[in-house]
Amino acid sequence: MNRLNRGELLAGLAVAGFGAFLSIKALDLNLGSMRRPGPGAVPLGVGLIVGVLGLVAALQGARQAAGALQPIRLRPLAAVALALIGFALLAETAGFVPAALFVVLVSGAGEMRDNWLALTLAGLALGMAGSALFIRLLGVPLPVLPPALGIF
């Protein structure tokens, strides 16, 4: 019989507890109706989803054997952190598409075996789709490309 994976079990229970907390706090807000949801509807839904996912993770942790802990790899962590900081700095000055491309390329640099052509294409696609959604449809006031180009 497998040993209990206490780390996974406890992490899942912590996430489930956080979901329960969100759900309980959401009940303090007006839930509204199905036609006109109130400000508590989304937090309640998110809390329920997080709670259920936490319980699923806890159940999986209770059923699987405890494995050896893997060391934390700092390169991917640093790459993602740098990518997010870079996006925050580049989005207004260089535009959304170059900032999204930067995020994908720098995040991909955290893994040594990534295909740079695929990352570049994914970054451009993400930038174009994101600019269509956030800038065109939702009206976020960011340039699509660098303002110096005068294109968008």
TORLOGU-745324 format. One record per atom (N, C-alpha, C, CB): residue in one letter; atom name; x, y, z. Coordinates in steps of 0.05 Angstrom, whole numbers. Each point is the difference from the previous one (the first is absolute). Last residue first. Glycine has a CB too. Example, Ala and Ser with C-alpha at 12.3 -4.5 7.8 and 13.67 -1.06 7.14 Angstrom:
// residues 2
- residuo atomo c1 c2 c3
- S N 257 -45 142;
- S CA 16 24 1;
- S C -15 22 14;
- S CB 24 -13 -43;
- A N -18 -102 42;
- A CA -18 24 0;
- A C 18 24 0;
- A CB -38 -23 25;
//
This chain:
// residues 152
- residuo atomo c1 c2 c3
- F N -6 1039 -699;
- F CA -25 -5 16;
- F C 1 18 24;
- F CB -3 -47 -16;
- I N 70 63 -50;
- I CA -18 -18 -14;
- I C -27 -4 14;
- I CB 41 -24 -18;
- G N 46 76 38;
- G CA -24 14 -10;
- G C -19 -17 -15;
- G CB 28 38 -4;
- L N 62 -48 53;
- L CA -5 -10 -27;
- L C -24 14 -13;
- L CB 20 -44 13;
- A N 6 60 78;
- A CA 18 14 -19;
- A C -4 -9 -29;
- A CB 33 4 37;
- P N -79 -44 40;
- P CA -12 24 -11;
- P C 17 15 -20;
- P CB -24 4 43;
- P N 25 -112 -26;
- P CA 13 24 10;
- P C -12 25 -12;
- P CB 42 -25 7;
- L N -110 -52 -7;
- L CA 28 0 -8;
- L C 13 25 12;
- L CB -10 -26 -43;
- V N -76 13 70;
- V CA 4 -27 -10;
- V C 29 -4 -7;
- V CB -47 -1 -18;
- P N 11 69 96;
- P CA 6 -1 -29;
- P C 4 -29 -8;
- P CB 21 46 1;
- L N -88 -17 80;
- L CA 28 -7 -5;
- L C 5 1 -30;
- L CB 2 -29 41;
- P N -87 39 27;
- P CA 15 21 -14;
- P C 30 -6 -2;
- P CB -34 33 16;
- V N -59 -96 -16;
- V CA 23 6 18;
- V C 18 20 -15;
- V CB -2 -46 22;
- G N -87 4 -51;
- G CA 8 28 1;
- G C 22 7 20;
- G CB -46 9 -13;
- L N -2 -94 -20;
- L CA -5 10 27;
- L C 9 29 4;
- L CB 6 -47 15;
- L N 2 4 -102;
- L CA -27 -6 10;
- L C -5 12 28;
- L CB 2 -42 -26;
- R N 83 58 -19;
- R CA -22 7 -18;
- R C -27 -5 13;
- R CB 30 -12 -39;
- I N 49 -7 90;
- I CA 1 28 -10;
- I C -24 7 -17;
- I CB 50 -3 1;
- F N -41 -86 38;
- F CA 2 20 21;
- F C -2 29 -10;
- F CB 27 -33 25;
- L N -34 -43 -87;
- L CA -18 -3 23;
- L C 1 24 18;
- L CB 5 -49 -3;
- A N 54 45 -70;
- A CA -27 0 -11;
- A C -20 -1 23;
- A CB 15 -22 -42;
- S N 75 13 63;
- S CA -6 28 -7;
- S C -28 2 -12;
- S CB 49 9 -8;
- G N -18 -95 30;
- G CA -3 16 24;
- G C -7 29 -6;
- G CB 31 -30 23;
- A N -10 -28 -94;
- A CA -25 -8 12;
- A C -6 17 25;
- A CB 6 -47 -18;
- M N 77 60 -23;
- M CA -21 9 -18;
- M C -28 -7 12;
- M CB 31 -6 -40;
- G N 46 -23 87;
- G CA -1 29 -1;
- G C -23 10 -17;
- G CB 49 1 7;
- L N -31 -94 -5;
- L CA -11 9 26;
- L C -2 31 0;
- L CB 21 -40 23;
- A N 20 3 -97;
- A CA -28 -7 0;
- A C -13 9 26;
- A CB 9 -40 -30;
- L N 83 50 23;
- L CA -13 19 -19;
- L C -30 -6 0;
- L CB 42 3 -28;
- G N 11 -61 79;
- G CA 0 27 12;
- G C -14 20 -18;
- G CB 42 -11 23;
- A N -29 -77 -55;
- A CA -20 0 22;
- A C -2 28 12;
- A CB 9 -49 9;
- L N 57 36 -74;
- L CA -26 -1 -12;
- L C -22 1 21;
- L CB 19 -26 -39;
- T N 69 21 70;
- T CA -4 25 -13;
- T C -28 1 -13;
- T CB 49 4 -9;
- L N -21 -85 48;
- L CA -5 20 20;
- L C -6 27 -12;
- L CB 31 -25 31;
- A N -6 -45 -88;
- A CA -27 -4 10;
- A C -6 20 22;
- A CB 4 -49 -10;
- L N 82 52 -24;
- L CA -18 7 -21;
- L C -29 -3 10;
- L CB 33 -14 -36;
- W N 37 -14 92;
- W CA -2 29 -1;
- W C -19 9 -22;
- W CB 46 3 18;
- N N -43 -93 44;
- N CA 3 6 -29;
- N C -5 30 -3;
- N CB -14 -47 -14;
- D N 50 -7 107;
- D CA -22 12 -15;
- D C 8 7 -29;
- D CB -17 18 43;
- R N 66 -58 39;
- R CA -6 -16 -24;
- R C -22 12 -18;
- R CB 14 -39 25;
- M N 19 73 64;
- M CA 23 -1 -20;
- M C -8 -13 -27;
- M CB 31 -3 39;
- E N -90 63 34;
- E CA 4 -28 -7;
- E C 22 -1 -22;
- E CB -48 -12 12;
- G N 24 95 21;
- G CA 2 -15 24;
- G C 4 -30 -4;
- G CB -28 34 21;
- A N 9 31 -90;
- A CA 28 -3 6;
- A C 5 -15 26;
- A CB 9 43 -25;
- G N -97 -19 -4;
- G CA 11 -24 -13;
- G C 30 -4 4;
- G CB -35 6 -34;
- S N -7 72 66;
- S CA -10 -23 15;
- S C 10 -26 -12;
- S CB -41 25 13;
- V N 62 53 -59;
- V CA 15 -1 25;
- V C -10 -24 17;
- V CB 7 50 -1;
- L N -53 -35 -80;
- L CA 28 -7 -5;
- L C 16 -2 26;
- L CB -3 23 -44;
- V N -88 5 47;
- V CA 2 -28 -9;
- V C 29 -8 -4;
- V CB -44 4 -22;
- V N 26 86 47;
- V CA -9 -19 21;
- V C 4 -29 -8;
- V CB -34 34 15;
- F N 49 34 -79;
- F CA 21 0 20;
- F C -7 -20 22;
- F CB 11 48 -10;
- L N -76 -31 -54;
- L CA 22 -16 -12;
- L C 23 -2 20;
- L CB -13 15 -46;
- A N -57 41 70;
- A CA -9 -28 1;
- A C 22 -18 -12;
- A CB -48 14 -3;
- A N 63 78 -3;
- A CA 1 -8 28;
- A C -8 -30 3;
- A CB -10 48 14;
- P N 3 -7 -100;
- P CA 28 -5 8;
- P C 3 -9 29;
- P CB 13 34 -34;
- V N -102 -13 6;
- V CA 11 -23 -15;
- V C 30 -4 7;
- V CB -33 8 -37;
- F N -12 68 75;
- F CA -10 -26 10;
- F C 13 -23 -14;
- F CB -43 22 12;
- G N 96 73 -4;
- G CA -25 -10 -11;
- G C -6 -28 10;
- G CB 7 28 -40;
- A N 65 37 65;
- A CA 6 -15 -25;
- A C -25 -11 -13;
- A CB 44 -12 19;
- T N -51 65 62;
- T CA 20 13 -17;
- T C 5 -14 -27;
- T CB 21 17 41;
- E N -83 -49 28;
- E CA -8 28 -8;
- E C 20 12 -19;
- E CB -22 4 44;
- A N 38 -93 -13;
- A CA -27 1 -12;
- A C -7 28 -9;
- A CB -14 -38 29;
- L N 97 7 20;
- L CA -1 3 -29;
- L C -27 6 -12;
- L CB 38 -30 -1;
- L N -18 13 96;
- L CA 16 23 -8;
- L C -3 6 -30;
- L CB 32 -11 36;
- A N -76 -64 4;
- A CA -10 24 13;
- A C 15 25 -9;
- A CB -13 -28 39;
- F N 43 -56 -70;
- F CA -26 7 -12;
- F C -11 26 12;
- F CB -10 -49 -8;
- G N 88 13 46;
- G CA 5 11 -26;
- G C -26 8 -14;
- G CB 41 -27 -4;
- I N -46 -19 85;
- I CA 10 27 5;
- I C 5 14 -27;
- I CB 21 -15 44;
- L N -45 -75 -49;
- L CA -22 16 10;
- L C 8 29 5;
- L CB -20 -41 20;
- A N 87 -20 -46;
- A CA -19 4 -22;
- A C -23 17 9;
- A CB 13 -44 -19;
- L N 50 16 83;
- L CA 11 21 -17;
- L C -19 6 -23;
- L CB 46 -15 12;
- A N -70 -56 44;
- A CA -1 25 15;
- A C 11 23 -17;
- A CB 6 -25 43;
- V N 1 -61 -78;
- V CA -28 9 0;
- V C -3 26 15;
- V CB -15 -48 -2;
- A N 100 8 0;
- A CA -8 8 -27;
- A C -28 10 0;
- A CB 31 -33 -19;
- A N 5 -2 99;
- A CA 11 26 -6;
- A C -9 10 -27;
- A CB 40 -11 29;
- L N -65 -76 -5;
- L CA -13 19 18;
- L C 10 28 -6;
- L CB -5 -36 35;
- P N 46 -36 -80;
- P CA -27 6 -10;
- P C -15 20 17;
- P CB -1 -46 -19;
- R N 89 22 50;
- R CA 0 13 -27;
- R C -28 5 -11;
- R CB 44 -23 -8;
- L N -25 -24 92;
- L CA -2 29 1;
- L C -1 13 -27;
- L CB 25 -3 42;
- R N -57 -93 4;
- R CA 16 9 -22;
- R C -3 30 -2;
- R CB -4 -44 -25;
- I N -7 -29 109;
- I CA -12 22 -14;
- I C 19 10 -22;
- I CB -27 14 41;
- P N 25 -118 -7;
- P CA 11 27 7;
- P C -14 22 -17;
- P CB 45 -21 13;
- Q N -96 -70 15;
- Q CA 18 10 -21;
- Q C 11 27 9;
- Q CB -26 -25 -37;
- L N -10 -62 96;
- L CA -4 28 -7;
- L C 21 8 -20;
- L CB -19 9 45;
- A N -20 -110 -35;
- A CA 22 17 9;
- A C -5 29 -9;
- A CB 32 -39 -2;
- G N -119 -20 15;
- G CA 25 -2 -15;
- G C 21 18 12;
- G CB -25 -11 -42;
- A N -71 -42 73;
- A CA 17 23 4;
- A C 26 -5 -15;
- A CB -21 11 45;
- A N -74 -55 -76;
- A CA 23 -4 18;
- A C 17 26 1;
- A CB 1 -49 -11;
- Q N -109 48 -7;
- Q CA 25 -5 -13;
- Q C 23 -2 20;
- Q CB -16 24 -41;
- R N -78 -4 63;
- R CA 1 -26 -14;
- R C 28 -6 -12;
- R CB -48 5 -10;
- A N 24 77 56;
- A CA -5 -22 19;
- A C 3 -27 -13;
- A CB -31 30 25;
- G N 37 48 -77;
- G CA 23 -1 18;
- G C -3 -23 20;
- G CB 7 49 -5;
- Q N -79 -29 -52;
- Q CA 22 -12 -16;
- Q C 25 -3 18;
- Q CB -18 20 -42;
- L N -54 24 80;
- L CA -7 -28 -4;
- L C 22 -15 -16;
- L CB -49 12 2;
- A N 57 81 10;
- A CA 4 -13 25;
- A C -6 -30 -2;
- A CB -12 42 24;
- A N -5 13 -99;
- A CA 29 -2 5;
- A C 5 -15 26;
- A CB 8 43 -26;
- V N -97 -23 8;
- V CA 10 -20 -20;
- V C 30 -4 4;
- V CB -36 13 -33;
- L N -4 55 84;
- L CA -8 -27 9;
- L C 9 -22 -18;
- L CB -39 20 22;
- G N 54 69 -49;
- G CA 16 -7 23;
- G C -6 -27 11;
- G CB 3 48 11;
- L N -57 -14 -80;
- L CA 26 -8 -10;
- L C 20 -7 23;
- L CB -8 30 -40;
- V N -77 4 64;
- V CA -2 -27 -12;
- V C 26 -9 -11;
- V CB -48 9 -12;
- G N 45 78 46;
- G CA -4 -20 21;
- G C -2 -28 -11;
- G CB -23 35 26;
- V N 28 38 -86;
- V CA 26 -4 14;
- V C -3 -21 22;
- V CB 12 48 -10;
- I N -91 -23 -34;
- I CA 18 -15 -18;
- I C 27 -5 13;
- I CB -23 22 -39;
- L N -39 30 87;
- L CA -9 -28 -3;
- L C 18 -16 -18;
- L CB -47 15 8;
- G N 64 77 1;
- G CA 5 -14 25;
- G C -8 -29 -1;
- G CB -6 43 24;
- V N -15 13 -97;
- V CA 29 -5 2;
- V C 7 -16 25;
- V CB 9 42 -26;
- G N -98 -13 17;
- G CA 7 -20 -20;
- G C 29 -8 1;
- G CB -37 17 -29;
- L N 9 54 84;
- L CA -12 -26 9;
- L C 7 -22 -19;
- L CB -37 25 23;
- P N 62 63 -47;
- P CA 16 -11 22;
- P C -10 -26 11;
- P CB 12 46 11;
- V N -65 -4 -78;
- V CA 25 -10 -10;
- V C 18 -10 22;
- V CB -4 32 -38;
- A N -79 6 63;
- A CA -4 -23 -16;
- A C 27 -12 -10;
- A CB -45 18 -14;
- G N 25 65 67;
- G CA 9 -24 14;
- G C -1 -25 -17;
- G CB -15 21 41;
- P N -16 68 -68;
- P CA 29 1 4;
- P C 11 -25 14;
- P CB -3 49 1;
- G N -89 -61 -56;
- G CA 10 21 17;
- G C 31 -2 4;
- G CB -44 2 23;
- P N -27 -34 -107;
- P CA 18 -8 22;
- P C 10 24 15;
- P CB 13 -41 -26;
- R N -97 23 -38;
- R CA 17 23 8;
- R C 17 -8 24;
- R CB -35 33 -17;
- R N -19 -99 -24;
- R CA -1 20 -21;
- R C 19 24 5;
- R CB -47 -13 -9;
- M N 36 -56 74;
- M CA 13 -12 -24;
- M C 0 20 -23;
- M CB -15 -45 14;
- S N 16 90 81;
- S CA -17 -21 -12;
- S C 15 -12 -24;
- S CB -43 22 16;
- G N 85 27 77;
- G CA -16 7 -22;
- G C -17 -23 -10;
- G CB 34 33 -13;
- L N 33 -20 89;
- L CA 3 -20 -22;
- L C -16 8 -25;
- L CB 9 -35 35;
- N N 37 94 49;
- N CA -26 -5 -13;
- N C 6 -19 -24;
- N CB -19 45 14;
- L N 84 -49 72;
- L CA -7 18 -22;
- L C -26 -8 -12;
- L CB 49 9 -10;
- D N -7 -60 77;
- D CA -5 26 13;
- D C -9 21 -21;
- D CB 34 -12 35;
- L N -5 -76 -59;
- L CA -28 0 9;
- L C -7 25 15;
- L CB 2 -49 3;
- A N 86 30 -32;
- A CA -17 9 -23;
- A C -29 1 9;
- A CB 33 -20 -32;
- K N 33 -14 91;
- K CA 1 29 -2;
- K C -17 11 -22;
- K CB 47 -2 18;
- I N -40 -92 -9;
- I CA -14 11 23;
- I C 0 31 -1;
- I CB 14 -41 27;
- S N 33 -5 -94;
- S CA -28 -4 -3;
- S C -16 12 24;
- S CB 9 -42 -26;
- L N 86 43 28;
- L CA -10 17 -21;
- L C -31 -2 -2;
- L CB 44 -4 -25;
- F N -1 -56 83;
- F CA 1 27 10;
- F C -11 20 -20;
- F CB 40 -12 28;
- A N -31 -76 -55;
- A CA -22 2 19;
- A C -1 28 11;
- A CB 3 -49 11;
- G N 70 29 -66;
- G CA -25 1 -16;
- G C -24 3 18;
- G CB 21 -28 -35;
- F N 61 14 77;
- F CA 0 27 -12;
- F C -26 3 -17;
- F CB 51 2 0;
- G N -35 -87 35;
- G CA -7 19 21;
- G C -1 28 -10;
- G CB 21 -30 33;
- A N 9 -36 -92;
- A CA -29 -3 5;
- A C -9 19 22;
- A CB 3 -49 -14;
- V N 88 46 -3;
- V CA -13 13 -22;
- V C -31 -2 4;
- V CB 39 -11 -31;
- A N 14 -34 93;
- A CA 4 29 3;
- A C -15 15 -22;
- A CB 45 -8 22;
- L N -43 -86 -26;
- L CA -18 9 21;
- L C 2 30 5;
- L CB 3 -45 21;
- G N 57 5 -82;
- G CA -28 -1 -10;
- G C -20 10 20;
- G CB 13 -38 -29;
- A N 76 29 57;
- A CA -2 22 -20;
- A C -28 1 -11;
- A CB 48 -4 -12;
- L N -27 -67 69;
- L CA -2 25 15;
- L C -3 24 -19;
- L CB 27 -20 36;
- L N -14 -66 -75;
- L CA -25 1 15;
- L C -4 26 14;
- L CB 3 -49 6;
- E N 78 33 -50;
- E CA -22 4 -19;
- E C -26 2 14;
- E CB 25 -24 -35;
- G N 48 3 89;
- G CA 4 27 -12;
- G C -23 6 -19;
- G CB 50 -5 5;
- R N -44 -82 35;
- R CA -11 21 17;
- R C 3 28 -11;
- R CB 12 -29 38;
- N N -20 -72 -75;
- N CA 15 23 -8;
- N C -10 25 15;
- N CB 9 -20 -46;
- L N -11 -90 71;
- L CA -15 25 -3;
- L C 19 23 -8;
- L CB -34 -16 33;
- R N 57 -88 -57;
- R CA 0 19 23;
- R C -16 25 -7;
- R CB 45 -18 15;
- N N -65 -80 -60;
- N CA 15 25 -2;
- N C -1 16 25;
- N CB -9 1 -49;
- M N 3 -111 40;
- M CA -17 24 0;
- M C 18 25 0;
- M CB -37 -25 24;
//
